[in-house]
Amino acid sequence: MFDTLEQARMVAQRNRRQGDFIAEMTIPVNGPIRYVRWGKNPGHHTLWGDPDECLARVTNIFPVFPATEELPDGNAF
């Protein structure tokens, strides 16, 4: 989990095995999902929570490579 789409996208583009999409979540401060700032990447957080609760907090889905960007092999997405 990252603070911004840009942070998540930068990491996901460097680590292609993580998937082709980024899920945006809205997590209440005092809700059932716990989170803590963790790791070497700026804005990265680790989450703990029931999978159904996490899924219910997804508010949007974004591609790792927007349509106007090129894939690492030089092909357009």
N, C-alpha and C positions, 0 to 999 in steps of 0.2 A: 504494500500500500504506500502511495506517495502523496504528498501534499498537493501536487499539481499534475495535470495531464502532461505537460511538457517534461517534467521529471520522469514520469512513468514511461513516456514514449522514448526518451533518450536511452534509458536502461533496456527497454524491450527491444529496441532496434539493434543494440549491441549483443543481446542474448536471444537470438531467434527461436531457440527451443522452448521459450516460455509461452509461445502462442502468437496469434495474429491480431488479437483484440485486447483492448483495455476496458475494464468495467469501472465506471464511476459510481462511487457509493456515497451516501449521506449518512453519517454516523452521529447520533446524538451524544453529547458529552457524558451524560449520566445514564445512558441506555445499557442494554444487556451485552453489548459488544465492547470488550476491553481492548485498548491499544496502548503502545508505548513506542517512543522514538527509539530506533534501533538500527545498527549497521553503519557501514562506511559511506553509503550514498546519501547526499543531502535530501532531506524531506522524507526519508524512508521510515515507515512504521511497521511494527508487527501487530497483527490482530489475533484476538482469541474470542471465539463465540460460536454459538450454535450455527451450523451451516444454513439452516432455513432462515434464521435471523439475518445472516449476512446476505443471503440471496434477496431477501425482502428489502434490503437497503440499496440495491443496485438501481441507479436512476438513469443511467445512460451507458451505451457501449460505443467505443471508438476504435477504428482500425489503428494498428501500430504504424502502418505506412498510409498516410492520407493519399487520396487519389492523385494528387499532383506531385508526389514524391516518387523517386525511383527505388527499386529494390537493390540490395547489395550486388546482384549479378548484372545490373545495368538496365534491366527491363522495367518498363513503367508498371505501376500497380493499378 
